[in-house]
Amino acid sequence: MKYLSFFSGKGGVGKTTLAILAASFFAYAMNLKVRVLDLESHDYRINPFRKLDLERLKTPGTPLYSYAERNQMPSPENFYTIEEGDQFVKGFVDVLAKEKETASYDLTILDFPAHYDDNLPVHALAERGLLDCVYVPMRVEQQERRSACITGLGLASCGVKVKLLWNDIDADIVKRGTPLDEAEEEVSFLKDRGLDYSPIRIKHFKKASQATDKHCFVRSTICWPDKYVRMWCPELIDLFEEISKELQV
């Protein structure tokens, strides 16, 4: 089993949305057995999104209901697994270490809280080689990209493979006026310190928590509407194909 995480020391950069989208892609487009482990114990978010999806699936007039009328949906027994946990529970790292060797999943996506310091269990996971790949979503805005760089360098120092990921760049450029080439130049030195960044540029999407009913079927936990994603944000396909190569799944 492989462990993947979209990790951020700052909220609002899209890590949970990317976790949901990645899980749906690998489960429903790639037919892998996927688990999402929601570790935001102060505010679990992913199971509520699943419940909302199921409600909309039964509600005539919603985009998800309409999509399901025209397309074959995964059966409930094939929905990817969502589990809730607490990273500070004693033995958390040991449990994940054992599961990596024994679990029946192909991929577990870890959704950590948006917080970073040197005492987090993520360091122990990294030091024991349990995290196969970590993507740190990064916004163009200066404060947010610097936060992402600090987080990425900290994780990379533990030996984990980390990639920074430019996310929601259209919104930042329009709203904040920050040119992408200026932002990229500022972080280019990180490659010399062993920290890479993905060539993929996610141009725009709303966070799962902000998604309107019109868009949420694209971020659904119960399907992967491939042709709509390709129209709406084709960079996501490129990203997940890149991740598939990184993880060899």
C-alpha positions in Angstrom: 0.0 0.0 0.0 1.2 3.5 -0.8 0.6 6.6 1.4 -0.1 10.0 -0.3 -0.8 13.3 1.3 -1.7 16.8 0.3 -0.1 18.6 3.2 -0.2 22.3 4.1 0.7 24.4 7.1 -2.0 26.9 6.2 -5.7 26.4 5.6 -7.6 27.5 2.5 -5.1 26.2 -0.2 -7.2 23.3 -1.4 -5.6 20.3 0.3 -8.8 18.6 1.3 -10.4 19.3 -2.1 -7.3 17.7 -3.8 -7.5 14.7 -1.5 -11.2 14.1 -2.4 -10.5 14.6 -6.1 -7.4 12.3 -6.0 -9.3 9.6 -4.2 -12.2 9.7 -6.7 -9.8 9.6 -9.6 -7.8 6.6 -8.3 -10.8 4.7 -7.1 -13.2 5.3 -10.0 -11.0 6.0 -13.0 -8.0 3.8 -12.1 -10.0 1.1 -10.3 -7.7 1.1 -7.3 -8.8 0.2 -3.8 -8.6 3.5 -2.0 -9.0 4.8 1.5 -9.0 8.4 2.7 -7.9 8.9 6.3 -9.4 12.1 7.6 -7.1 13.3 10.5 -8.8 16.7 11.1 -10.1 15.5 14.4 -11.3 18.9 15.4 -13.5 19.2 12.3 -13.9 16.1 10.2 -14.9 17.2 6.7 -14.9 14.3 4.3 -17.6 12.0 5.6 -20.0 15.0 5.6 -19.2 15.6 2.0 -20.0 11.9 1.3 -23.3 12.3 3.1 -24.1 15.4 1.1 -23.3 13.5 -2.2 -25.7 10.7 -1.2 -28.4 13.2 -0.5 -27.9 15.0 -3.8 -27.9 11.7 -5.6 -31.5 11.1 -4.4 -32.7 14.7 -5.1 -34.2 15.3 -8.5 -32.9 18.5 -10.1 -29.5 18.4 -8.6 -26.5 18.2 -11.0 -25.4 14.9 -9.4 -28.9 13.4 -9.8 -28.9 14.5 -13.5 -25.4 13.1 -14.0 -26.3 9.8 -12.5 -29.3 9.5 -14.9 -27.0 9.8 -17.9 -24.0 7.9 -16.7 -23.2 4.7 -14.9 -22.3 5.3 -11.3 -20.1 3.1 -9.1 -22.1 0.8 -6.9 -22.0 1.7 -3.1 -19.9 -1.3 -2.3 -17.2 0.2 -4.6 -17.2 3.6 -3.0 -13.8 4.4 -1.6 -13.4 4.1 2.2 -13.4 7.1 4.4 -12.1 6.7 7.9 -11.6 9.3 10.6 -8.7 9.3 13.0 -6.6 11.3 15.4 -2.9 11.6 14.6 -2.1 12.3 18.3 -3.5 9.0 19.5 -0.8 6.8 21.1 0.6 4.3 18.6 -0.7 6.2 15.5 2.6 5.9 13.6 3.0 2.2 14.5 -0.5 1.4 13.3 0.1 3.1 9.9 3.5 1.2 9.7 1.7 -2.1 10.2 -1.1 -1.2 7.8 1.4 -0.3 5.1 2.5 -3.9 5.0 -0.8 -5.7 5.7 -3.7 -3.5 4.6 -5.8 -4.5 1.6 -5.8 -1.0 0.1 -3.7 0.0 -2.9 -3.6 3.6 -1.7 -4.3 5.6 1.4 -4.6 9.4 1.2 -3.9 11.1 4.5 -5.7 14.4 5.1 -3.8 16.1 7.9 -5.0 19.3 9.6 -3.7 22.6 8.2 -1.0 23.1 10.7 2.8 22.5 10.7 5.4 22.3 13.4 8.4 20.1 14.2 6.4 18.0 16.7 3.8 16.6 14.4 3.5 12.9 13.8 4.0 13.5 10.1 7.7 13.9 10.9 7.8 10.4 12.4 6.0 9.0 9.4 8.5 10.7 7.1 11.5 9.6 9.1 10.3 5.9 9.0 9.8 6.1 5.3 6.0 5.6 5.5 5.0 8.6 3.4 5.6 7.7 -0.3 4.8 11.2 -1.6 3.6 14.5 -0.3 2.3 17.4 -2.4 2.2 20.8 -0.8 -0.4 23.1 -2.5 1.0 26.6 -3.0 -0.7 29.8 -3.9 0.9 32.6 -5.8 0.3 35.2 -3.0 3.6 35.9 -1.3 2.6 34.9 2.3 1.0 31.7 1.3 3.8 30.6 -1.0 6.4 31.3 1.7 4.3 29.2 4.1 4.3 26.4 1.6 8.1 26.6 1.1 8.7 26.4 4.9 6.4 23.4 5.2 8.0 21.7 2.2 11.5 22.2 3.4 10.7 20.9 6.8 9.1 17.7 5.4 11.9 17.2 2.9 14.5 17.4 5.7 13.0 14.2 7.1 13.6 12.4 3.8 10.2 12.3 2.4 9.6 13.1 -1.3 7.9 16.5 -1.4 6.6 18.4 -4.4 5.2 21.9 -4.3 2.1 22.4 -6.4 0.9 25.7 -7.8 -2.8 25.8 -7.1 -5.6 28.2 -8.1 -3.2 30.4 -9.9 -5.9 32.2 -12.0 -7.7 33.5 -8.9 -4.5 34.7 -7.3 -3.3 36.5 -10.4 -6.6 38.2 -11.0 -7.4 39.1 -7.4 -3.9 39.9 -6.1 -2.0 40.9 -9.3 0.9 38.7 -8.6 2.6 37.5 -11.8 3.3 33.7 -11.8 6.8 34.1 -13.3 7.7 36.4 -10.4 6.5 33.9 -7.9 8.3 31.0 -9.7 11.5 32.9 -9.7 11.3 33.4 -6.0 11.0 29.7 -5.2 13.4 28.4 -7.9 16.3 28.2 -5.4 14.4 25.4 -3.6 15.5 22.9 -6.2 19.1 23.4 -4.9 17.9 22.4 -1.4 16.3 19.2 -2.6 12.7 20.4 -2.9 11.0 20.1 -6.2 7.8 21.5 -7.6 5.4 20.0 -10.0 5.2 21.4 -13.5 1.4 21.1 -13.3 -0.4 24.4 -12.8 -3.9 24.1 -11.4 -5.6 27.2 -12.8 -8.8 27.4 -10.9 -11.4 25.6 -8.8 -13.4 26.3 -5.7 -12.6 24.6 -2.5 -14.9 21.7 -1.6 -16.2 23.8 1.3 -17.2 26.6 -1.1 -18.5 24.5 -3.9 -22.0 25.3 -5.1 -24.4 22.6 -6.0 -23.8 23.3 -9.7 -20.1 22.2 -9.3 -20.0 19.7 -6.5 -20.8 16.7 -8.6 -17.3 17.2 -10.2 -15.8 17.0 -6.7 -18.0 14.1 -5.8 -16.8 11.3 -3.4 -19.0 8.8 -5.2 -18.0 9.2 -8.9 -15.4 10.6 -11.3 -17.0 12.5 -14.1 -14.0 12.4 -16.4 -15.3 14.4 -19.4 -16.5 17.2 -17.1 -13.2 17.4 -15.3 -11.4 17.5 -18.6 -13.5 20.5 -19.6 -13.5 22.2 -16.2 -9.9 21.7 -15.1 -7.8 19.3 -17.3 -4.7 20.0 -15.3 -6.1 17.8 -12.6 -5.8 14.8 -14.9 -2.2 15.7 -15.6 -1.6 16.0 -11.9 -3.1 12.6 -11.0 -1.2 10.9 -13.8 2.0 12.4 -12.5 1.2 11.2 -9.0 0.4 7.7 -10.4 3.9 7.6 -11.9 5.5 8.9 -8.7 3.7 6.2 -6.7 3.9 3.5 -9.4 0.3 2.6 -9.0 
